């Protein structure tokens, strides 16, 4: 990394030029044996991260900036799309495609409203979102660049960025939005002792590809979440009759897509709006009774195929998908894989419980263990002391989804209210380590609590432009009824939510509260 004092000196040199056009200065120090030219860019807003959180932040910023102002978009990947760039090829959206967007930008697929978009279609929509935003404000894109550090000085945030090929760049911005989200990285294959199995990850091996198609060996899927369900569904439908097994850990239940997003006429009278579900979840959860709330949620709105369901992370699955997978699986084992070992000509799949399962030579071991909320990024408050830097990441989560964080926090930033509204922040990574069972219900309570505060602080148009609102699946009359109910009751329920979150902070000793108390 460039030595701090050297970088500061060179930044000051660039700043003293006081020109709008890009400049280059020379950086010397620990990072290079000779002087290295550094590009210097200036902008009104810099957004780091071009995933769903970043494009929502970008959309919102474009609503407050003029055509003459500039936004710089930085992402370490070579294109927009965030985790969708890296994830497995056969992934599809879990929710109807129109509800996954930036702000109020419409899709251009021309498919039925219930259609679940493919990976390529999602990535194309990211590009479409950027094109729409660029009609309103100047956007300069720097893909393949990573933020290495930033410092606030006066009214400027200075960023030190590095490209994948080693070039350096300094960005001077009036505001910085760090939309790293959950920082998801692809899973690699499981490291196993046996040399007679094929260990793969769906992120690097397409289950529909030639290598898998040419084999008839059994497949062992490791994991019980949405990646495992997508992988099982792909294998079972692509290769009828093939032996597919599931090692499901402690099991997972999913929200039933048919109950949350009914089709046809049932949109008028069936299903339940997301606002109602989250409000009821917040009313039931008190910070200590996650087992009871999980049972209620699973029974009322869930679907599952494993005999036990220790996990829930807001995933969606339809009843027909569940049945296809359940009917097509050869065996379901409720345990965790720790190794595959060669023993006297046989292969034992070893489990955390101490038991073992003999498997055939050549068997495929597919790593579908979760990659949400892993890693150990440093804590950053969702808003810096100066009010110039917004951070969207799990150490200071303010909503259940990063798309909501990118959208609402950016609105509050430009309205000058983000430092004033006493949003609760949650260290979701720490809580997951201490109680994975409580995490989803704490996130739900956090979202409703903070949405209640936001509702009192921003114009109604902000909600009208929020295309990621799942209630939009339903006809306007039904949405208006639920919205009116929430507006009439949300302040009354806020105190219970606050007490719930305070209980979580004390019970688990995690960061959970307003910035000055968390």
C-alpha positions in Angstrom: 0.0 0.0 0.0 1.2 3.5 -0.7 2.7 5.1 2.4 0.1 7.3 4.1 2.4 10.4 4.3 3.4 10.1 0.7 -0.2 9.7 -0.5 -1.3 12.7 1.5 1.5 14.8 0.0 0.6 13.7 -3.5 -3.1 14.3 -2.9 -2.3 17.8 -1.7 -0.3 18.4 -4.8 -3.2 17.3 -7.0 -5.6 19.4 -5.1 -3.5 22.5 -5.4 -3.8 22.2 -9.2 -7.5 23.2 -8.6 -8.6 22.0 -12.1 -11.7 20.0 -13.0 -9.9 18.0 -15.7 -8.3 14.7 -14.6 -4.7 15.2 -13.5 -1.8 12.8 -12.9 0.7 13.1 -10.1 3.6 10.8 -9.2 3.4 8.6 -6.1 6.5 7.2 -4.5 6.8 5.0 -1.4 6.4 1.5 -0.2 4.2 0.4 -3.1 6.6 1.1 -5.9 10.3 1.0 -6.6 9.9 4.1 -8.9 7.5 6.9 -9.3 4.1 5.7 -10.3 1.7 8.0 -12.2 -1.6 8.4 -10.4 -4.8 9.5 -12.1 -6.8 12.1 -10.1 -10.5 12.4 -10.5 -13.1 14.7 -8.8 -16.8 14.3 -8.4 -19.8 15.3 -6.4 -20.6 11.7 -5.3 -18.6 8.5 -5.5 -20.4 5.2 -5.2 -18.2 2.1 -4.5 -20.0 -1.1 -5.4 -22.2 -1.7 -8.5 -24.4 -4.5 -7.0 -28.0 -4.0 -6.0 -27.1 -1.7 -3.1 -24.9 0.4 -5.3 -27.2 0.9 -8.2 -30.0 1.8 -5.8 -27.8 4.4 -4.2 -26.8 5.6 -7.7 -30.5 5.9 -8.7 -31.3 7.9 -5.6 -28.3 10.2 -6.0 -29.4 11.0 -9.6 -32.7 12.3 -8.2 -30.9 15.0 -6.2 -28.0 15.9 -8.6 -28.2 18.1 -11.7 -27.0 17.1 -15.2 -23.9 19.2 -14.7 -22.9 17.2 -11.6 -20.8 14.0 -11.7 -21.0 10.6 -10.0 -18.1 8.2 -10.1 -19.0 4.5 -9.9 -16.2 2.1 -8.8 -16.3 -1.7 -8.6 -13.7 -4.3 -8.3 -15.5 -6.5 -10.8 -15.3 -5.9 -14.5 -18.9 -4.9 -14.8 -22.0 -4.1 -12.8 -24.1 -6.7 -11.1 -22.3 -7.4 -7.8 -22.7 -11.0 -6.6 -24.6 -11.8 -9.8 -21.4 -11.5 -11.8 -19.8 -14.4 -9.8 -22.7 -16.7 -8.9 -23.6 -20.0 -10.5 -24.7 -20.0 -14.1 -28.2 -21.6 -13.5 -29.3 -19.2 -10.8 -32.6 -17.4 -11.2 -34.2 -14.6 -9.3 -36.1 -15.9 -6.3 -38.8 -13.2 -6.6 -40.8 -12.0 -9.6 -38.3 -10.1 -11.7 -40.0 -6.7 -11.6 -39.4 -6.4 -7.9 -35.6 -6.6 -8.3 -34.5 -3.2 -9.7 -33.0 0.2 -8.9 -35.6 2.7 -7.7 -38.6 2.7 -10.1 -36.7 1.5 -13.2 -38.9 -0.9 -15.2 -37.7 -4.1 -16.8 -37.7 -4.4 -20.6 -38.0 -8.2 -20.8 -41.6 -8.3 -21.9 -42.2 -11.5 -19.8 -45.1 -12.3 -17.5 -44.9 -10.5 -14.2 -44.3 -13.8 -12.3 -41.3 -14.7 -14.5 -38.1 -15.5 -12.6 -35.2 -13.9 -14.5 -32.0 -15.8 -15.4 -28.5 -14.7 -14.5 -27.9 -13.1 -17.9 -31.2 -11.3 -17.8 -30.5 -9.9 -14.4 -27.0 -8.7 -15.5 -28.6 -7.1 -18.6 -31.1 -5.3 -16.3 -28.2 -3.9 -14.2 -26.8 -2.4 -17.4 -30.2 -1.0 -18.3 -30.4 0.7 -14.9 -27.1 2.4 -15.5 -28.2 3.6 -18.9 -31.4 5.1 -17.3 -29.4 6.8 -14.5 -26.9 8.2 -17.1 -29.7 10.1 -18.7 -30.1 12.2 -15.6 -26.6 12.7 -14.3 -23.0 12.3 -15.5 -21.7 8.9 -14.5 -18.1 7.8 -14.9 -17.6 4.0 -14.5 -14.4 2.5 -13.2 -14.8 -1.3 -13.3 -11.9 -3.4 -12.3 -10.9 -0.9 -9.6 -10.9 -1.5 -5.8 -11.1 1.0 -3.0 -8.0 0.5 -0.8 -8.6 3.4 1.6 -10.3 6.7 2.1 -9.8 9.7 4.3 -12.0 12.7 5.1 -10.3 16.1 5.0 -12.3 19.3 5.3 -15.3 19.0 2.9 -13.6 16.4 0.7 -13.4 12.6 0.9 -10.3 11.3 -0.7 -10.2 7.8 -2.0 -7.2 5.7 -2.9 -8.1 3.1 -5.5 -6.1 0.5 -7.4 -6.9 -1.3 -10.6 -6.6 -5.0 -11.2 -3.5 -4.4 -13.3 -1.8 -2.2 -10.6 -2.7 1.3 -11.7 -3.4 3.9 -9.0 -6.1 6.5 -8.8 -7.1 9.2 -6.4 -10.8 10.3 -6.3 -11.8 13.5 -4.5 -15.6 13.4 -3.7 -17.9 15.6 -1.7 -19.8 12.4 -0.7 -18.9 8.8 -0.6 -21.3 5.8 -0.5 -19.6 2.6 0.2 -22.1 0.0 -1.1 -20.1 -3.2 -0.5 -23.2 -4.9 0.8 -22.6 -8.4 2.2 -19.3 -8.7 0.3 -20.2 -12.1 -1.1 -17.4 -14.0 -2.8 -17.8 -17.3 -4.7 -17.5 -20.6 -2.8 -14.6 -22.9 -3.8 -14.8 -26.7 -3.8 -14.6 -28.5 -0.4 -11.0 -29.6 0.4 -11.3 -33.3 0.9 -8.7 -36.0 1.7 -10.0 -38.5 -0.9 -8.5 -38.5 -4.4 -11.3 -40.6 -5.7 -14.1 -38.1 -5.6 -14.8 -35.1 -7.7 -15.1 -32.0 -5.4 -16.7 -29.0 -7.2 -18.4 -25.7 -6.5 -21.4 -24.6 -8.6 -19.8 -21.2 -8.9 -17.1 -22.7 -11.0 -18.8 -25.9 -12.4 -22.1 -25.6 -14.3 -24.2 -28.6 -13.2 -25.7 -28.6 -16.8 -22.2 -28.6 -18.4 -20.5 -31.3 -20.5 -18.4 -32.7 -17.6 -21.4 -33.4 -15.4 -23.4 -34.6 -18.4 -20.7 -37.1 -19.4 -20.7 -38.7 -15.9 -23.4 -41.0 -14.4 -21.8 -41.1 -10.9 -23.9 -40.2 -7.8 -24.0 -36.6 -6.7 -23.8 -35.4 -3.1 -25.0 -31.9 -2.6 -23.6 -30.3 0.6 -25.8 -27.6 2.0 -29.5 -27.0 2.6 -30.0 -23.4 1.5 -31.2 -21.8 -1.7 -28.0 -22.7 -3.7 -28.5 -26.3 -2.7 -32.1 -26.2 -3.8 -31.3 -24.6 -7.1 -28.5 -27.2 -7.7 -30.7 -30.2 -6.7 -33.5 -28.9 -9.0 -31.1 -28.4 -11.9 -29.7 -31.9 -11.5 -33.0 -33.7 -11.0 -34.6 -32.0 -14.0 -31.6 -32.2 -16.3 -30.7 -35.8 -15.6 -33.9 -37.8 -14.7 -33.0 -41.0 -12.8 -29.6 -39.9 -11.7 -28.7 -40.5 -8.1 -28.8 -37.1 -6.3 -28.3 -37.0 -2.5 -28.5 -34.1 -0.1 -26.5 -33.5 3.1 -28.6 -30.7 4.5 -26.9 -29.7 7.7 -29.5 -28.6 10.2 -32.1 -28.0 7.5 -33.7 -24.8 6.1 -37.2 -23.6 5.5 -38.1 -21.1 2.9 -40.9 -18.6 2.3 -43.5 -20.1 0.0 -43.4 -18.1 -3.2 -47.0 -19.1 -4.0 -48.2 -17.6 -0.7 -46.3 -14.4 -1.0 -46.7 -13.9 -4.8 -50.0 -15.5 -5.9 -50.7 -15.3 -9.6 -53.8 -14.4 -11.7 -56.9 -13.4 -9.9 -55.4 -14.5 -6.5 -53.4 -11.3 -6.5 -56.7 -9.6 -5.6 -57.8 -11.9 -2.8 -55.1 -14.4 -2.0 -51.6 -14.3 -0.5 -50.3 -11.9 2.1 -48.5 -8.6 1.6 -44.9 -8.5 2.8 -45.6 -5.4 5.0 -48.2 -7.4 6.9 -45.9 -10.3 7.4 -43.0 -8.2 8.7 -45.3 -6.2 10.9 -46.7 -9.3 12.5 -43.3 -10.8 12.8 -42.1 -7.7 14.7 -45.2 -7.9 16.9 -44.6 -11.5 17.9 -40.8 -11.4 18.4 -39.6 -10.1 21.7 -35.9 -10.7 21.4 -36.0 -14.1 23.3 -38.6 -16.3 21.5 -37.1 -17.0 18.1 -38.1 -20.6 18.3 -41.8 -19.8 18.7 -41.6 -17.2 15.9 -39.8 -19.5 13.6 -42.5 -22.2 14.1 -45.3 -19.6 13.4 -43.5 -18.3 10.3 -42.7 -21.7 8.9 -46.3 -23.0 9.5 -48.0 -20.0 8.1 -45.8 -18.9 5.2 -43.1 -21.6 4.7 -42.2 -24.6 2.7 -39.5 -27.1 3.4 -38.4 -30.7 2.5 -36.0 -31.6 5.4 -37.4 -33.2 8.7 -35.8 -30.4 10.7 -35.3 -26.7 9.7 -32.8 -24.9 11.8 -32.1 -22.1 9.3 -34.1 -19.4 7.6 -32.5 -16.6 5.6 -35.4 -15.0 3.7 -35.1 -17.4 0.7 -38.1 -18.2 -1.5 -39.1 -21.6 -2.9 -42.4 -22.6 -4.6 -44.4 -25.6 -3.7 -43.8 -27.2 -7.1 -40.1 -26.7 -6.9 -40.1 -28.2 -3.4 -42.0 -31.3 -4.6 -39.8 -31.8 -7.6 -36.7 -31.8 -5.4 -38.2 -34.0 -2.7 -39.4 -36.6 -5.2 -36.1 -36.6 -7.1 -33.7 -36.9 -4.1 -32.3 -40.4 -3.4 -31.3 -39.7 0.2 -31.4 -36.8 2.7 -28.9 -36.7 5.5 -29.2 -34.2 8.3 -25.6 -33.7 9.2 -22.5 -31.7 8.1 -19.7 -33.0 5.9 -16.2 -32.7 7.3 -14.2 -34.9 4.9 -14.2 -37.7 2.4 -11.6 -40.4 3.2 -10.2 -43.3 1.2 -10.3 -46.5 3.4 -9.2 -50.0 2.1 -10.6 -49.4 -1.4 -13.7 -47.7 -0.1 -14.6 -44.0 0.3 -16.2 -42.8 3.5 -18.1 -39.5 3.6 -17.4 -38.3 7.2 -19.9 -36.2 9.2 -19.6 -33.8 12.1 -21.6 -36.1 14.3 -18.9 -38.8 13.9 -20.9 -41.0 11.6 -19.9 -42.0 8.1 -21.5 -42.9 4.8 -19.9 -45.1 2.2 -20.0 -43.6 -1.3 -19.1 -44.8 -4.7 -15.8 -43.9 -6.3 -16.1 -41.0 -8.7 -19.0 -39.5 -6.7 -19.4 -35.7 -7.1 -19.3 -33.6 -4.0 -20.9 -30.2 -4.7 -20.2 -27.5 -2.2 -23.5 -25.5 -1.7 -22.8 -24.3 1.8 -23.9 -20.7 2.4 -21.8 -17.7 1.6 -24.0 -15.0 3.1 -22.6 -13.1 6.1 -19.1 -14.6 6.0 -15.8 -12.9 6.2 -14.7 -10.4 8.9 -14.8 -6.8 7.6 -14.1 -4.0 10.0 -16.9 -2.1 11.7 -17.9 1.2 10.1 -20.9 3.2 11.2 -23.6 3.6 8.5 -22.8 7.3 8.5 -19.5 8.9 9.4 -19.2 11.7 12.0 -18.9 14.3 9.3 -22.0 13.0 7.5 -20.1 12.6 4.2 -19.5 8.9 4.1 -22.3 6.3 4.1 -21.5 2.6 4.6 -23.8 -0.2 3.5 -22.4 -3.4 5.1 -23.4 -6.1 7.6 -21.4 -4.7 10.6 -23.8 -1.8 10.7 -27.0 -3.2 9.1 -30.0 -0.9 9.1 -32.4 -3.1 7.1 -32.8 -6.7 6.2 -31.7 -6.2 2.6 -28.8 -4.2 1.2 -31.1 -2.9 -1.6 -33.2 -1.2 1.1 -30.1 0.2 2.8 -28.8 1.7 -0.5 -32.1 3.2 -1.3 -33.3 4.7 2.0 -29.9 5.7 3.5 -29.0 7.6 0.3 -32.4 9.5 0.4 -31.7 10.4 4.0 -28.2 11.5 3.1 -29.3 14.0 0.5 -32.1 15.2 2.6 -29.6 16.0 5.4 -31.4 13.7 7.8 -29.2 10.6 8.0 -27.3 11.8 11.1 -30.5 13.0 12.8 -32.9 10.1 12.5 -32.1 7.6 15.3 -31.9 4.5 13.2 -30.8 1.3 14.9 -27.8 -0.4 13.5 -27.0 -4.1 13.9 -23.7 -6.1 13.7 -25.3 -8.9 11.8 -22.0 -10.8 11.4 -21.5 -10.9 15.2 -25.1 -11.9 15.8 -24.9 -14.7 13.3 -21.9 -16.2 15.1 -23.8 -16.0 18.4 -27.3 -17.0 17.3 -28.0 -17.9 13.7 -31.5 -18.9 14.9 -32.4 -15.4 16.1 -30.8 -13.5 13.2 -33.7 -13.4 10.7 -36.2 -12.3 13.3 -33.9 -9.6 14.6 -33.4 -8.4 11.0 -37.1 -8.3 10.5 -37.7 -6.3 13.6 -34.8 -3.9 12.7 -36.3 -3.3 9.3 -39.8 -2.5 10.6 -38.4 -0.3 13.3 -36.2 1.7 11.0 -38.8 1.9 8.2 -41.1 3.5 10.8 -38.6 6.2 11.5 -37.9 6.7 7.8 -41.6 7.1 7.1 -41.7 10.1 9.4 -38.7 11.7 7.8 -38.9 11.6 4.1 -41.5 12.6 1.4 -44.1 10.1 0.3 -42.7 10.2 -3.2 -39.7 8.3 -1.9 -42.0 5.3 -1.2 -43.8 5.7 -4.5 -40.5 5.4 -6.4 -39.4 2.3 -4.4 -39.6 -0.5 -6.9 -38.0 -3.0 -4.6 -41.1 -2.8 -2.3 -42.5 -6.4 -2.5 -46.0 -5.1 -1.8 -46.0 -3.9 -5.4 -46.8 -7.4 -6.5 -50.4 -6.8 -5.5 -53.0 -4.5 -7.1 -53.1 -0.9 -5.9 -56.3 -1.1 -3.8 -54.8 -3.9 -1.7 -51.5 -2.0 -1.3 -53.4 1.1 -0.2 -55.2 -0.7 2.5 -52.0 -2.2 3.9 -50.2 1.1 3.6 -52.9 2.9 5.4 -52.9 0.3 8.2 -49.2 0.6 8.6 -49.2 4.4 8.7 -51.9 4.4 11.3 -50.2 1.9 13.6 -46.4 2.0 13.1 -45.7 4.6 15.8 -47.7 2.6 18.3 -45.6 -0.5 17.6 -42.3 1.2 17.5 -41.7 1.1 21.2 -42.1 -2.7 21.3 -39.6 -3.0 18.4 -37.2 -0.8 20.3 -37.4 -2.9 23.4 -37.0 -6.0 21.4 -33.8 -4.7 19.8 -32.5 -3.5 23.1 -33.1 -7.0 24.5 -31.1 -8.5 21.7 -28.2 -6.1 22.4 -28.1 -7.2 26.1 -28.9 -10.8 25.6 -26.2 -11.5 22.9 -23.8 -8.6 23.7 -23.9 -7.4 20.1 -23.9 -3.9 18.6 -27.6 -3.1 18.2 -28.9 0.4 18.7 -28.6 4.0 17.6 -25.1 5.2 16.7 -24.5 6.8 20.1 -25.7 3.6 22.0 -25.0 0.6 19.8 
